[in-house]
Amino acid sequence: MFEKLFLWGIGYLAMKGIKDGVRLPLSMRSLSSEYIQFLKNAECGFPGVPQTERYYDSLGVATIGYGFTVTVFSSLGMGNSVPEYMSVDEANFIFDKFLSIVKQDMIAYGWGDFPFTQREYEAFFDLWYNTSHKQTWDFYLILKSDSPQKYDVAFRKYDYSNGGLLGLVRRRMAVLFALYRGAYVQDCYAIPANSVLDMRQNYLNGGDFLSDFANLNLPYIGNGFF
């Protein structure tokens, strides 16, 4: 009986440690169900149903599924073009495979032993998923610095649309909110355009955009705040 209670206690503390911000090596991390749903919603809009027909995004890039571009298909050895059609089951299969590839890439680039909290890992993952390796190399160097403001520096640096891509600004603000407050907004596209641009400017000026974000009273994924 004592042994069972002891093991239960260790398991409870481990889970509590993740939520309270304990850092573990990246290789030991896995994505939370909240982030996975957020990622699907961010790529496809709430409720995160994949696009089954090829379309062209705001930059003119051929895309399908959960934001799959030719990079996804080539990394999975599935050719060098974006198919015209795809079933929901195919999209989910590719999505799961690509999540694994992204983590393998992180480890291959030498991040396996680097310590992250759960939300730091997911913020890092989101930038890796959402940008190319070349664009994120400086981001890695920033993260490996000892600066307590390193996440702020990294996200300011990679606000590379300069506010021009509204969907990207919404996503960046939502990920930053989750990083600092531990809750993913259900639908970042529901953030009003004026509000998100004001929050972005407030953030870039070093202000408290988190309170502004919370005051929007948007629904959150799962149980909300940790």
VOPANU-767636 format. One record per residue (C-alpha): y, x, z. Coordinates in steps of 0.05 Angstrom, whole numbers, padded with zeros to 5 digits. Layout:
VOPANU-767636
Y	X	Z .
...
end
This chain:
VOPANU-767636
00000	00000	00000 .
00049	00055	00019 .
00033	00092	-00046 .
00048	00030	-00087 .
00114	00020	-00051 .
00132	00093	-00060 .
00118	00090	-00135 .
00157	00025	-00142 .
00215	00057	-00106 .
00215	00118	-00151 .
00213	00072	-00212 .
00271	00030	-00185 .
00313	00092	-00171 .
00299	00120	-00240 .
00322	00056	-00273 .
00383	00052	-00227 .
00398	00124	-00243 .
00401	00109	-00318 .
00448	00052	-00306 .
00491	00091	-00257 .
00502	00147	-00306 .
00450	00201	-00290 .
00442	00249	-00348 .
00374	00263	-00380 .
00356	00307	-00439 .
00365	00272	-00506 .
00291	00280	-00521 .
00275	00235	-00461 .
00324	00181	-00482 .
00309	00117	-00521 .
00357	00065	-00546 .
00368	00003	-00504 .
00353	-00066	-00533 .
00427	-00083	-00523 .
00449	-00025	-00567 .
00397	-00040	-00621 .
00422	-00112	-00625 .
00494	-00087	-00625 .
00478	-00039	-00683 .
00446	-00095	-00724 .
00505	-00141	-00710 .
00555	-00086	-00727 .
00521	-00071	-00793 .
00508	-00143	-00815 .
00553	-00188	-00772 .
00528	-00233	-00717 .
00471	-00253	-00709 .
00447	-00188	-00742 .
00407	-00215	-00801 .
00396	-00161	-00854 .
00425	-00167	-00924 .
00368	-00180	-00972 .
00408	-00167	-01035 .
00445	-00103	-01054 .
00520	-00105	-01045 .
00578	-00056	-01046 .
00616	-00042	-00982 .
00691	-00034	-00975 .
00686	00038	-01001 .
00645	00017	-01061 .
00579	00045	-01034 .
00515	00009	-01053 .
00484	-00020	-00990 .
00427	-00067	-00968 .
00389	-00086	-00905 .
00422	-00061	-00841 .
00475	-00020	-00875 .
00423	00022	-00914 .
00454	00068	-00966 .
00419	00116	-01012 .
00419	00167	-00955 .
00371	00124	-00915 .
00322	00116	-00972 .
00323	00190	-00991 .
00313	00211	-00918 .
00252	00167	-00914 .
00224	00193	-00981 .
00234	00125	-01013 .
00273	00147	-01075 .
00346	00162	-01092 .
00373	00093	-01105 .
00386	00028	-01067 .
00339	-00029	-01088 .
00368	-00094	-01114 .
00327	-00137	-01067 .
00291	-00129	-01000 .
00254	-00177	-00953 .
00274	-00185	-00880 .
00207	-00154	-00859 .
00220	-00094	-00904 .
00290	-00086	-00875 .
00263	-00087	-00803 .
00208	-00036	-00821 .
00259	00012	-00853 .
00307	00002	-00795 .
00255	00022	-00743 .
00233	00082	-00784 .
00304	00105	-00795 .
00321	00101	-00721 .
00263	00149	-00709 .
00288	00195	-00764 .
00358	00197	-00733 .
00330	00219	-00666 .
00285	00271	-00700 .
00347	00298	-00736 .
00384	00303	-00670 .
00327	00343	-00639 .
00321	00387	-00702 .
00396	00403	-00696 .
00384	00429	-00626 .
00404	00370	-00583 .
00336	00356	-00552 .
00352	00388	-00485 .
00425	00368	-00482 .
00437	00318	-00424 .
00466	00249	-00437 .
00475	00186	-00397 .
00446	00125	-00431 .
00513	00101	-00459 .
00534	00171	-00479 .
00469	00178	-00518 .
00481	00112	-00553 .
00554	00129	-00569 .
00530	00195	-00598 .
00474	00160	-00636 .
00523	00109	-00665 .
00568	00164	-00694 .
00507	00200	-00722 .
00481	00136	-00754 .
00550	00118	-00780 .
00574	00186	-00807 .
00547	00244	-00845 .
00522	00309	-00812 .
00581	00347	-00841 .
00631	00299	-00811 .
00598	00302	-00743 .
00588	00377	-00736 .
00655	00387	-00701 .
00637	00327	-00658 .
00576	00364	-00633 .
00619	00424	-00615 .
00667	00379	-00577 .
00611	00346	-00539 .
00582	00413	-00518 .
00648	00434	-00487 .
00662	00428	-00413 .
00723	00384	-00423 .
00720	00319	-00382 .
00758	00286	-00439 .
00708	00308	-00492 .
00686	00237	-00512 .
00758	00216	-00520 .
00773	00277	-00562 .
00712	00265	-00606 .
00727	00192	-00618 .
00800	00205	-00633 .
00780	00258	-00683 .
00731	00211	-00718 .
00779	00153	-00724 .
00782	00181	-00795 .
00801	00115	-00829 .
00869	00120	-00793 .
00862	00046	-00777 .
00853	00028	-00850 .
00780	00005	-00845 .
00786	-00054	-00797 .
00710	-00062	-00789 .
00703	00011	-00769 .
00761	00006	-00720 .
00728	-00055	-00687 .
00662	-00017	-00682 .
00693	00045	-00653 .
00731	00005	-00600 .
00668	-00034	-00583 .
00627	00029	-00575 .
00681	00061	-00532 .
00684	-00001	-00488 .
00608	00002	-00479 .
00612	00077	-00463 .
00662	00066	-00407 .
00645	-00004	-00383 .
00571	-00008	-00399 .
00572	-00073	-00440 .
00563	-00085	-00514 .
00605	-00141	-00545 .
00561	-00190	-00583 .
00603	-00192	-00646 .
00654	-00138	-00658 .
00678	-00176	-00720 .
00703	-00230	-00672 .
00756	-00183	-00644 .
00822	-00208	-00673 .
00853	-00160	-00723 .
00920	-00154	-00688 .
00886	-00143	-00621 .
00840	-00088	-00644 .
00896	-00050	-00679 .
00939	-00056	-00617 .
00882	-00031	-00574 .
00869	00027	-00622 .
00942	00048	-00618 .
00942	00041	-00542 .
00879	00084	-00538 .
00908	00138	-00584 .
00970	00139	-00540 .
00927	00151	-00479 .
00935	00080	-00452 .
00885	00034	-00417 .
00855	-00005	-00476 .
00794	-00023	-00434 .
00830	-00077	-00395 .
00858	-00105	-00460 .
00788	-00107	-00489 .
00759	-00142	-00427 .
00815	-00193	-00428 .
00792	-00217	-00496 .
00734	-00252	-00459 .
00685	-00241	-00516 .
00611	-00255	-00505 .
00567	-00195	-00489 .
00496	-00178	-00508 .
00442	-00187	-00455 .
00465	-00187	-00383 .
00532	-00157	-00399 .
00560	-00105	-00352 .
00515	-00055	-00316 .
end
